[in-house]
Amino acid sequence: MSDIKARKLVIKRLRHELAVFDEETNLPLSGQNSVVVESCAGEPPKVTIAFDAWGSHGIRFEDDPRQEVE
């Protein structure tokens, strides 16, 4: 199993929409459909990111076993 490396993410404007980027590479995360930031006074902001996660390259949890592609 490969080592998991944590990366810092940043929210930026991409054209006229928000997008989440990898801070180190300055590239947007692939498959993003929407980014929503909700903020209430005195509360930490809530960020919701929707991804298009179909097929064998979709999102998986870090402890899920990887499926071998034939």
C-alpha positions in Angstrom: 0.0 0.0 0.0 1.3 3.4 -0.9 1.9 6.1 1.7 -0.7 8.8 1.9 0.5 12.4 1.7 -1.7 15.2 3.0 -1.8 18.3 0.8 -3.2 21.8 1.6 -6.1 22.9 -0.5 -7.2 26.5 -1.3 -10.4 27.9 -2.8 -10.0 30.2 -5.7 -12.1 31.7 -8.5 -12.0 29.8 -11.7 -13.7 31.9 -14.4 -16.8 33.0 -12.5 -17.1 30.1 -10.1 -15.3 28.8 -7.0 -12.9 25.9 -7.3 -10.6 23.9 -5.0 -7.0 23.9 -5.9 -3.9 21.9 -4.7 -1.8 24.6 -3.0 1.5 23.0 -4.0 0.8 22.4 -7.7 -1.7 25.2 -8.2 -3.9 22.8 -10.2 -7.7 22.4 -9.6 -8.9 19.0 -8.2 -10.3 17.0 -11.1 -14.0 16.1 -11.3 -15.3 19.1 -9.4 -18.9 20.1 -10.3 -19.5 22.7 -7.7 -18.0 24.4 -4.6 -20.3 26.1 -2.1 -19.1 28.1 0.9 -21.6 28.8 3.7 -20.7 31.3 6.4 -22.7 32.5 9.4 -21.4 35.1 11.9 -19.4 33.6 14.7 -19.3 30.1 13.1 -16.5 28.5 11.1 -17.4 28.4 7.3 -18.8 25.2 5.8 -17.4 24.1 2.4 -19.2 21.6 0.3 -17.6 20.2 -2.9 -19.5 18.1 -5.4 -17.5 15.7 -7.6 -18.3 13.8 -10.7 -17.1 10.4 -9.5 -18.1 7.7 -12.0 -16.2 4.7 -13.2 -13.0 3.1 -12.0 -11.3 6.4 -11.2 -14.0 7.7 -8.9 -13.5 8.9 -5.3 -12.6 6.2 -2.7 -11.9 6.4 1.0 -8.2 6.1 1.9 -8.6 2.8 3.7 -10.6 1.2 0.9 -8.6 -1.4 -1.0 -7.6 -0.4 -4.5 -9.3 -2.4 -7.3 -6.9 -3.7 -9.9 -7.8 -2.5 -13.5 -7.5 -5.3 -16.0 
